[in-house]
């Protein structure tokens, strides 16, 4: 990829979010991943060295949401994709 982007992706530990993360990483983008389960994110970080940072946390916690907003500002992200499911 000639112009890699910095992207925040939530819900990246399984399902569509994980598939989207793999696709974007293979395309050469840098990702900041957020999900409740850290283990799949750690695997992606090991597989795609230098392209992945992550936060294993629950976005329904307002403190975590604030931390994510700070991260967005610091990382100069191109976009934010939200793929997390909802719990009822």
C-alpha positions as CSV (number, residue, x, y, z in Angstrom):
1,X,0.0,0.0,0.0
2,X,1.4,3.4,-1.0
3,X,-0.5,5.4,1.5
4,X,-1.1,3.5,4.8
5,X,-3.7,5.0,7.2
6,X,-3.9,4.9,11.0
7,X,-7.2,3.4,11.9
8,X,-9.0,2.7,15.2
9,X,-11.1,-0.4,15.1
10,X,-13.4,-1.5,17.9
11,X,-14.7,-5.0,18.4
12,X,-11.6,-6.4,16.8
13,X,-11.2,-9.6,18.8
14,X,-13.6,-11.8,16.9
15,X,-16.2,-12.1,14.1
16,X,-16.5,-9.3,11.6
17,X,-14.2,-7.0,13.6
18,X,-11.4,-9.5,13.6
19,X,-11.9,-10.2,9.8
20,X,-11.8,-6.5,9.1
21,X,-8.6,-6.1,11.2
22,X,-6.9,-8.9,9.3
23,X,-7.9,-7.4,6.0
24,X,-6.8,-3.8,6.9
25,X,-3.5,-5.1,8.3
26,X,-2.8,-7.2,5.1
27,X,-3.4,-4.0,3.1
28,X,-0.6,-2.3,5.1
29,X,-2.6,-0.1,7.4
30,X,-1.7,0.7,11.1
31,X,-4.4,-0.2,13.6
32,X,-5.2,0.7,17.1
33,X,-7.6,-2.1,18.1
34,X,-10.1,-2.1,21.0
35,X,-11.9,-5.1,22.4
36,X,-12.8,-6.7,25.7
37,X,-10.6,-9.8,24.9
38,X,-6.9,-9.0,24.8
39,X,-5.6,-12.4,23.7
40,X,-6.7,-12.2,20.0
41,X,-5.3,-8.6,19.8
42,X,-2.0,-9.7,21.2
43,X,-1.8,-12.4,18.5
44,X,-2.5,-9.9,15.8
45,X,0.2,-7.6,17.3
46,X,2.7,-10.5,17.1
47,X,1.7,-11.5,13.6
48,X,1.7,-7.9,12.1
49,X,4.8,-6.5,13.9
50,X,4.9,-2.7,14.0
51,X,1.3,-2.3,12.7
52,X,-0.8,-3.0,15.8
53,X,-1.4,-1.3,19.1
54,X,-4.3,-2.3,21.3
55,X,-6.5,-1.6,24.3
56,X,-8.2,-4.6,25.9
57,X,-11.2,-2.9,27.6
58,X,-14.9,-2.6,27.7
59,X,-16.1,0.5,25.9
60,X,-19.3,0.6,27.9
61,X,-17.1,1.9,30.8
62,X,-17.1,5.7,30.4
63,X,-13.5,5.9,31.7
64,X,-12.4,3.7,28.9
65,X,-14.3,5.8,26.3
66,X,-12.5,8.8,27.6
67,X,-9.1,7.0,27.2
68,X,-10.1,6.1,23.6
69,X,-10.8,9.7,22.8
70,X,-7.4,10.7,24.1
71,X,-5.8,8.0,22.0
72,X,-7.6,9.2,18.9
73,X,-6.2,12.7,19.3
74,X,-2.7,11.4,20.0
75,X,-2.5,8.9,17.1
76,X,-3.8,11.3,14.4
77,X,-6.1,8.5,13.1
78,X,-7.6,8.7,9.7
79,X,-10.8,7.0,10.7
80,X,-12.5,5.0,13.5
81,X,-14.5,1.9,12.7
82,X,-16.9,0.5,15.3
83,X,-17.7,-3.2,14.9
84,X,-18.5,-4.2,18.5
85,X,-21.7,-6.0,19.3
86,X,-24.1,-4.9,21.9
87,X,-25.1,-6.6,25.1
88,X,-28.7,-6.6,26.4
